[in-house]
Structures are given as structure tokens and as C-alpha cells.
Amino acid sequence: MDEILEIFFQECDEQLQELETGLAALAADRAEDDTVNAVFRAVHSIKGGAASFGLQNLVRFSHVYENSLDGVRSDRIQPTKEIIAVFLKSMDVLSDLVVEARGGASVDAQRVDESLTELKVVSGEAPAATSSPAASFDPAESEAEAFSPVPFEFEPVAFDFGDDFAEPASARKIVTFHPHDAMYGCGDDARNILVALTALAHDKGDTAQVECLTEALPAFHDLLPASSYLTWRVALPDSVAESEIRDAFDWVVDSCDFTLESDRAVTETTNSDASDEADAFFDAPASISEDTIQAMVAQSAGQALSRGASLPTTDRRLTAEAFLDDLAPPATIQRDEEPIALTGATVARKAEAASIRVDLSRVDDLMDLVGELVIAQAAVQSLCQKAGTSGHHELMQGIEGMQTLTRDIQDAVMSVRAQPVRSVFQRMQRVVREASSMTQKAVKLVLEGEDTEVDRTLIEKLAAPLTHMLRNAVDHGIEKTEDRIAAGKSPEGCITLSAEHRSGRILITIKDDGAGVNHKRVFETAVKRGIIAPDATLSEDEINNLIFTPGFSTASEVSDLSGRGVGMDVVKQAIMSLGGRIVISSVAGKGSTFSLSLPLTLAILDGMLISADETTMVIPISAVSEAIIVSQSDVYSLPDGTRIISKRGECIPLLPLGVTLGLAGARVRDTLEGAVVLVVENESGSRAALIVDEICGQMQVVIKSMERNYRHIFGVSAATILGDGSVALILDVSALIAAALSQTENKAALGVSELVN
Amino acid sequence: MTMLSINQETKMSEQLTTREGADTASVKMIVFAVGAQEYCIPILSVREIRGFEKTTTLPFAPAYVCGAINLRGIILTVIDLAAYLNIPPELENSRRVVIIVESRAGVVYGLLVDRVIDLADISTGDIQPTSDEGACLHGLVLIENRMIGILKLDTVVKHLVGESSKE
């Protein structure tokens, strides 16, 4: 039961995302016919699931929500900006209710009631809207009812057959649909759709013409009683809206092929005699048992009607297959260029491409194994070379082929772990919404490149810094509405959050069209906080970067939202700890742009391979700022023997790596002339210079936890496996720098006090 | 106390090999030599046995931690049992092997031993508790007049991951 509940919650998350996407599309006015339906379906599914688990709060809320959405769907309510805002707000409540049902924080009842009232206002203050006469004519509604097990009553449907068709009708909409076997299989019936469609026509004071296309019907002895052969063609008055027709097919969209044509020309039909038709129908070998006929006739009420149907010319009609051909391959379908006819099969195909759920640990296991494969492959290769088989051209070729394959597999497994940033980006909509309502500013968030894929480990860690930055953008970046109007800008602020791949990294930019960084104020604040000297001359870039300094906040009033002085420096540290960089650019009056450049994954790291005292180790490249060959004249010894190196006027403590890590056989060198040191930098800009023996190269390494089977080691953040299968440690640069600094400071302080005494 | 914890440690093996009677449950053990002394551990805690290979030295590690090795993508540490138990190791031994052990909490580590001798069914009733010195051993058992120490793996893990950790 818990498992099923868990699946329900996962589905809720998906539905909520769908809801968010749909509402965003509505708000941005790029809604398609199906968008409202998708939104409606999302809420409806949540309601349905919640009802079966007895989650009353959720059911109650989603029911009202659904009613309001239904108003929009049936075109009773025009989705204005205000109404969409209500929907968005309700969505937040709904998602909180889901969290509550999941055992999370409970939702403020007042907030729920408030939203409920707003929703009811939207739906016309009528909670009974569903039972109003208008709604009972809503085809989708009747379909929805047909979906639940209701007592089946036969209700004769009035069909207009062939001869009516010949009447010169005004422009009509022609719906052609062919139910799949599956549709009958799940207890639905073509009749339900025919009823719904005729009801649509009656609504408009007109009639629908139904004809049955029987050309797919095989000879009687080939006929499978449980198969669906008939195609239905319904001519509806043009006044029936396309969306209404689509609604009628809402529940069967993946179990029937369905096309919609606007037929302005008068339909040509060949009136064939019904009895001819029947003769042809039974034009089969004589020995047919009564049972077979009954089974066949019982196939569906709809198919049984075929005997009276007329047969139109077939060549003018676009069949479902033809449409499928037109649409293939599905990947090239452009939503807005899509032909009016969307076959059920295409929809189903899209759905199939969706996803499967896989336990992350399985993917991780796969990653480990692939890593091993790469190592084993390299071992085979080097053994072959050692064994002098280089003459064996074919063997070497085979091995090279294997190498390519293993690399491809590694990439493929990495891409399995990759996820589009959409999930985290969409959460930001809510952040901006809440922030803007709190600051009384009208701000919209535009998302771009949500499909950009990064490793899921990274996605989880992006949310916090992005939230912080967006709040900052709303709070400090975007001006107050009056100021915007005064500056001749649109009253609504716009923040663009975009992601793209750039040279093996992901680039995320947050761009606002606010006032930009106020250099004067930033400078003054920095002086006030003692971060810089009052007479310092700084370039624009340097001033911009001041906002990343710890303890800096320009907001004159500390707001609820941000501006507690732990703003951007925290963001910078978070980004740097992910191996990323952050850059700000700003144009006064036009807005500012923050660019984050991050690695695509946290599972792999660009490392510099170094050796110290015969041990190979890895230093994250992002932490290395330069490599220097020491000349002894730059090295100064402190009284106690610790050494510092002066580089471009900056004093950097020197750290003999082997000794610092307590490696066996490590020794302190007397002279450092010609030694290689790596200057490393931590998140807050502190530096240390590590004395190493050799820089062996640069490689991408897979990060493996040391703590899983051992304890935490000082100075080591993780480990990795090198090409030869041996283990190398990845150094924790921050810890090493901290050690170097405290050592130098302590000893320097000691040295000074000794001198004084 | 001693009996209780060995019962916990070998619960699974008991289920498989119990021969009637709770007092005389029999546990299949793997017997190995470290220096001149023989020790054993329950076979069900053993994941595999592999030859000794070069390890990567770990900074600030206790003397009995040889270093880290790569076991098909998992990084684990190898403990030199001779150093751990304070026994002079056999010199010039090319048969040294690493017994890979997985603890109940899922910590995987290797025990470097001089050689694996055989398997033995040990009845829990035959175990003679030792004076709980450092709790390295559960006790001693006599097989064919050889005195064999039963290594307490919980203590090994505790030393390995540190007191405040998962074990």
C-alpha cells in the first residue's frame, strides 16, 4: 500500500509540473488547444488518486480547482491574467497539500480557504456548476461519467444515413475516427463518442451526420469477432468548436485514430444501397454458425450498425495512416505547425517516449562497472603492447574498437543520469511569484533552455543558490513599479533564467531588467563595512564583485526576503563548492546578469594529477590558480621554519604536501630552487602553495567516497581510481589552505611576540 | 555478553548450519594464519578472497591500515592483521591474501592474512571466552589441538571507521 501511495505522490509531482507548464503557457499566451485540457487532466488525476487513498483535504481542494478549470475548458470563463494568477496561487496550495498528505508540514487552513473562495469566484460562485444544464451538455463531462462504471442503458442514437449527406450542407467539420481493439477491450464503445458528438450538434441546433466506413471489413470468414474494423465519419456543423470535439475524444485519445477536417466543400457521397452493402457483407462461404454471427454482431453496438451505413468515396479521405506518414518522424513535429489532425496513435507514441523509473543505485552500480570496464580495457591494451603484439594488426584494431565502445558506453551511462534542469527551473517560478508578491513588485520569470541536461547530483544542489539569486533579483534587482514607470520601462519586471551547454559545462544565466548594480552605493557600503579603503580606486568589475564579499548587503532596509547580509557570498561559496564560477555584469538602468558556469556532473571531476613523495594524488583543477617553478629568492622563511613565497607582491604560505599529509618518507627540502609549487585557491579566495614533486598530467576522474568504507581523512575529500586500477586520493584544497593559514598565522604571531619580548 | 554478540554476528550462518539445540549451534568459520597464530571468522561475513596487491597509502592512518585498494570500483581499506593484533608477521611470504569482509552495516574492508588454512564447523558451546582484553577476540576454540582465536569483527570495523561512525 505504501508503495502504491509513493507512486501516487511521484505522479502528483509529475502532474504538478504538468500543471505548472500548462499554466505558464496560458499566462504567456502560447496556449494550444490541448493546454487547458492538460491542465485540467493534471488536477483531475490528482483528485482521482487522492480520492482512492482517502486524502480528503486534497480531494476537496482539487475538486473545487477542477471545477474552475472546467469553466475555462468549456469556454465559459475567459482565462484572464487575474484568473491565471488565482490558478497559479491555487497550484502552490495544491502542491503544499500534496506535501502535507505526504507527511510534510501542514498547510495553513486559512490559506486553503482563501484559495478555495477565489477559485469559487472564478467558477462563478457556483460550487454546483457541474450540475448546471450547461455542464451536462459538456461532452467531456459525459465521457468522464461514462468512464466510471455507470449502469449501462441503451439509448438509441438517431443517425442520419447516406441520403442526408447529399444535401448541400453549409461548411461542416468532418470527424473521422477508427476505434482500436483496445477501446472496446476496456469497455468503452464507439457509441459513447457518437452520442457525445451528436449532442454537440444538437447543442448548436443542428444535426450530426454519421456514416460508417466499412472498407476495412474483411470477408466474413476472415473476420475476427473481437477486432475493430469500422471507421466512423461524423459531419458536424461548423459552429461546433474544435476544442469541444477534441474534448469528446479526451478519454479515448490513445485508443483510437481520430482526424478532424474542416470540409468547406459539399461532401460527395456515393449512395449505395444498404441492402447491397449487406449482401457484400455476407458474401462469404455459407457455413457460418449462429454463434459466430452473434459474436460478431455483439462486437459493438456501433459496428452492428454498419449494415445501414453508406459508403463514400475513399480516395479523398485522409486516412489515419496517411497522417501518420505525414507526421513521421515524430521528433520533427513542431507543435505550432502540426496539422489539425492529431491521430491518437501519435499521441500514444509521444507518451511512450516519456520515461521509466529506475532506482538511482542501479545506475550508480552501472557507472561503477563501466568504470571498471574502462580500466580493464586499458589493462588489456597495455598488456598486449607489452607482449609485443603490435604486429598483430587485427588484434590491435579489435582492441581499439573496444576502446571506442567502452567510451561510448561510459558516455551513455552518464547521459542516463542526466536530467533536464526543468524540474529545478520550474520550482523557481514559485520563488519569484512569492518574492514578487512579498515585495509588491510585478515580476515575471521567463525560463529558457529548460531541456538542458545535467547530472542529477548537480540538479539537487542548484536549487538553493538559484533560489537565493532569484530572490535577490526580485528584491534588489527589479525596481519598484513606480520607479520602473518613471524610467520608461514596462511596469512588469522581467527576469530571464536560462541554461545552455557550453564547452562541456553548463552555463546558467540570471538576467533581470532592473536598475543594475548601483556602483556608487556598492562602493559606499563596502567602505562603510570596512571591506575596502575609502580611497581605493576600483574598476567596475571589481565593484561588481564586491557584492560577493562576505557580510555585504546593499539593501538599505533588511527585508524578509533577502538582505540579511549573507546574500551573494553564500551563493558564491555554494557555486564554487560545486566546482563552478560566477560572473556578474551590469549595465546601469538596464539590469544585471549573473552567469554561473558549472560542471555537468559532480560524479566526475577535472583533476590535475600530481605526485608528492611517491604518492600520486589528484587536485581539482578548479582550485588550481597557477603552477610556479620556484626561484629561491622568492622564498622567505619565518623564524620557525615555515616558508612563504612571494608572488606578485602577495605572500602565499608554502605547504610541503607530503609532510602535511604525513606520508611515510616525506621530508622537507632544504632548498626549493626549481621545485614545482601549485598555487591553490579556496572559495573565499585564500591561497596556499603546495610543494609537489611533479605534475603528471590532467584527467577526468570519477569521484568515489572514502567515507563509505573508511573514515574521513584530513586533507582528502574523496578518492578515485586511475587508469591502472590503483587508488588515488583527491585532495581537499579548502582544508589544506585552512591548515596552511592557521599554521602561518599562529607561527607568525608567535614569531612577532618573540621579537617583541 | 560474548556469546550474545557472536550469536548476532552469525545469525545467518546459524540458521543455515544449526544442528539442534541452541547451546551448541554450529557456525562455519574460515581459519587463517597470521604469523604463528591461527584465527577464524564466520564464513558468511566473507565476500571474497584475493591476492595481496599494492595499496595506496592513506594519510594519518593507524599503523595497521595498509592503505586503500580498488575492488571493482569500490574503494576499501586493507588492514594488516599482524600489525592489528601485534604479532610478528611471517617474513617472505608470497601467499599472503586479503580476505574481503562486509560488515552488517555494509562497510567493506580487507584483512591481510598470511594464508588461509581451511574451513571448520565450530560449535558455539566450545568457545572459551577470553579475558576481554581490548575485545579483539570473541574467544578461543580448540580444533585438533590447535588453539584458534575467533576474531571480533565489530571491533575491527569500529577501529576502521572511527567511534562516532555508523557502527
Interface residues (C-beta under 8 A of the other chain):
Chain A: D368 L369 G371 E372 T615 L661 G662 L663 A664 K704 S705 M706 R708 N709 Y710 R711 H712 I713 F714 G715 V716 A719 I721 G725 S726 V727 A728 L729
Chain B: K54 T55 T56 T57 L58 P59 F60 A61 G67 A68 I69 N70 R72 G73 I74 I75 L76 T77 V107 V108 Y109 L160 V161 G162 S165
